[in-house]
Amino acid sequence: MKKNIMLVVNPVSGNVDKSDLVDAATNFAGKENLNLVIYNTSGASDIENIKVLYKTYNPERIVVAGGDGTIKMVAEAMENHDVIIGILPAGSANGLAVDLNLPSTIEENLEIAFHNDYMEIDMISINGKKSIHLSDLGVNAEMIKNYESSSIRGKWGYFLQTFSTLIDLDDPFTATITGDFETIECMARMIVIANSQKYGTGVSINPNGVMDDGKFELVILKNLDLVVLGKIISGNMPIDSEDVEIISIEKAIVKTNVPVSFQIDGEYCGTETKLDIKILPKQMKVAVPKLNSEVI
């Protein structure tokens, strides 16, 4: 009897046609004598539909063709099930794929998604919502809001919005951060809640991030002028600078003096004045390249 693999496809993520990707996955499954169950997301009842399909077909793995938001949605649907999730990066920003060092070719990613080792990664709960990758308050969230309302997609779209957002920069906000450490009060341009290291653009914001260590990092950017931004974008994160503070913790509460733009895993979530944050250890099994399975 053929084993089942479920393929969850987000048709609109990244503004990219997925037909070649679906054809490649279908051909790969055929060669491997696997039965491929394909589900196209619609934005309505996806979590419930995926749960029903999982119960019906009991797939050995679920492969996701989409971006971070689609992966997170599948992980939430499968939170009570022991299943490995494979990734075929196909979103506007594929941050998790970048952090997992997934290759650039469809063929290599199919091999990993269908067959390779896995790691159990943590997730973060922020005001009851789950984050698998990078969330933040401030400038980047504002940029994502602008990006979502613009017509230019992909990395070039992000690049353009970065500079237009910086030109229209609001005043810094005041943040009070409490947890099992001395209370911190500071002025900030941006606070990143990080489970990993890099944004989907490849920019490293949390050089010490590890996705399965039972902790997350708060990366506090107190100044974000063009010099600091240039260092971050060029991969020279100024860790030892007065402009940046990084705290590695299991839980924290962040309060701001004014409503501040907030995003989770690349999706704008409006403004917030309080974030209740805690780590959720070993929430998701994700397929990874064999060479990296021991070291990530």
C-alpha positions, 0 to 999 in steps of 0.5 A, spaced: 500 500 500 502 506 498 504 511 503 501 518 503 504 525 503 500 531 503 502 537 499 499 544 502 500 549 496 498 557 498 497 559 491 498 566 492 504 566 496 510 570 494 505 572 487 509 566 484 505 561 480 506 554 483 504 550 477 511 548 476 512 546 483 506 542 484 508 538 477 515 537 480 512 534 487 507 530 483 512 527 479 517 526 485 512 522 489 510 518 483 517 516 482 518 514 489 511 510 489 508 515 494 500 517 494 500 525 493 494 528 496 494 536 494 490 541 498 490 548 495 489 554 501 484 559 500 484 563 506 478 560 509 477 554 514 484 552 512 486 549 519 480 545 519 480 542 512 487 540 513 485 537 520 480 533 516 485 531 510 490 529 515 485 524 519 482 521 512 489 520 509 494 519 515 500 522 511 507 520 513 509 527 512 506 534 510 510 538 505 508 546 504 509 550 498 509 557 501 512 562 505 512 562 513 505 564 514 503 558 510 508 553 514 505 556 521 498 555 519 500 548 518 504 547 524 498 550 528 493 545 524 498 539 526 499 541 533 496 535 536 499 530 531 506 527 531 508 529 523 514 532 520 513 538 515 517 539 509 518 546 506 518 548 499 520 555 499 515 559 495 513 565 499 514 573 499 519 572 504 522 565 506 525 566 513 525 559 516 527 556 509 533 561 509 535 559 517 534 552 515 539 553 510 535 550 505 538 549 498 535 554 492 533 548 487 526 545 487 529 538 486 534 538 492 528 541 496 524 535 494 529 530 496 529 534 503 522 535 504 520 528 502 526 524 505 531 527 510 532 528 517 528 533 521 529 537 527 524 539 533 524 547 533 521 551 538 515 556 537 514 563 541 507 565 544 506 572 543 499 574 546 496 567 545 499 567 537 504 563 535 511 565 532 515 560 528 521 565 526 521 572 527 516 577 530 517 585 531 515 591 534 517 598 530 520 600 524 520 593 520 513 592 522 511 598 519 515 597 513 511 590 512 505 594 513 507 599 507 509 593 503 502 589 504 499 595 501 504 596 495 504 593 488 511 591 488 513 584 491 519 580 492 525 582 495 525 589 491 519 591 494 522 590 501 528 594 499 524 600 496 519 600 502 525 600 507 527 606 505 521 610 504 519 607 511 526 610 514 524 617 511 517 617 514 520 614 521 516 616 527 519 618 534 522 612 538 518 609 543 519 607 550 519 600 552 519 597 559 521 590 559 520 585 565 521 578 566 526 573 570 531 579 570 532 586 572 527 591 569 529 594 562 526 601 560 529 604 554 528 608 548 527 603 541 526 604 534 525 596 534 524 590 538 525 583 535 522 577 538 527 572 535 527 564 535 532 564 529 537 568 526 535 571 519 529 575 516 527 572 509 531 577 505 538 574 508 539 579 513 542 577 520 538 580 526 540 575 531 547 572 530 546 567 536 539 564 535 538 557 535 531 554 534 531 548 538 534 551 545 528 552 549 529 560 549 528 566 544 532 573 544 529 580 544 533 584 540 532 591 542 535 596 536 535 603 540 538 607 534 536 605 527 539 610 523 542 609 516 549 607 518 546 602 523 541 599 518 547 599 513 551 594 517 545 590 519 543 589 511 550 588 510 551 582 515 555 586 520 550 586 526 553 591 531 552 586 537 557 590 541 554 597 540 550 601 545 545 601 539 543 594 540 542 589 546 540 582 546 537 578 551 536 571 551 530 568 555 524 564 556 519 569 557 518 576 558 512 582 558 514 588 553 510 594 554 510 601 550 508 608 551 504 608 545 501 603 540 507 601 536 506 597 529 507 589 530 508 583 525 508 576 526 512 572 521 512 577 516 504 578 517 502 585 519 498 585 526 496 592 527 499 596 533 500 593 540 502 596 547 503 590 551 506 583 548 506 577 553 511 573 550 513 565 552 517 560 549 514 553 547 519 548 546 519 543 541 513 544 537 514 542 530 518 537 526 521 540 520 525 536 515 532 539 514 538 538 510 542 532 513 549 536 514 545 541 518 541 537 522 546 536 528 548 543 528 542 548 527 
